[in-house]
Amino acid sequence: MKSIHLLIIDDHPMVIEGLKALLRNLNFLESIYQANSAEAGLKLLENGQIDMALIDIQLPDMSGIDLCKVVHGRFPNLKVLGMSSHGDRIYAQEMIQNGALGFFNKAAGPEEIEKAMLGALQNQITISLPDQNTPQWKTTSHEKPVLTRRELEVLELIAKGLTNKEIADKLFVSPSTVDTHRKNLLAKFEVLNTAALVHLAGKVGLV
């Protein structure tokens, strides 16, 4: 197996350093690059040297799910793995649907991460999630996620009970575009459904 160049995209420096410490001894890794945003990650990918990217589900400028879709479209040969601090299967499914070859929880051990990486190199999908059930929302969370202007508009209309089509008509966009914004909001708030989304958005003062 040839040595590969890895890129870690995560906005938490301690997470990046922890992953680098776990992975730097893997014999198939030649180098590890890092980026703290989707934009910075895409710039590094432009040089064509990266073979694999580990993408966090929640980034400051774009959801990991959206970034995965962009990366898959622009760099189809790149191997992508999603990662999250939470074990929500829905995020894993969204990442896989958008081109990722695996997904793991950040609390995973080096053996699990290595297994996912080796699987991706062989075009095999590997998902590693905690066994415990994930709550519908985290009642202790009061962090306000970074939202775009359009996401705020969609969030306000969702909170009013409008459907995707009704929101699309109001914003003069397609229902599929609204659906994408809805999925991004679920990912940024790290919840599984609209009820939980509106609940948390209200707690942090966004609706």
Secondary structure as UniProt FT lines:
FT   STRAND          4..9
FT   HELIX           13..23
FT   TURN            24..25
FT   TURN            27..28
FT   STRAND          29..35
FT   HELIX           38..45
FT   TURN            46..47
FT   STRAND          52..56
FT   HELIX           64..74
FT   TURN            76..77
FT   STRAND          79..84
FT   HELIX           89..97
FT   TURN            98..99
FT   STRAND          102..105
FT   TURN            106..107
FT   HELIX           110..121
FT   TURN            122..123
FT   STRAND          126..128
FT   TURN            139..140
FT   HELIX           149..159
FT   TURN            160..161
FT   HELIX           164..171
FT   HELIX           175..189
FT   HELIX           194..203
FT   TURN            204..205
//
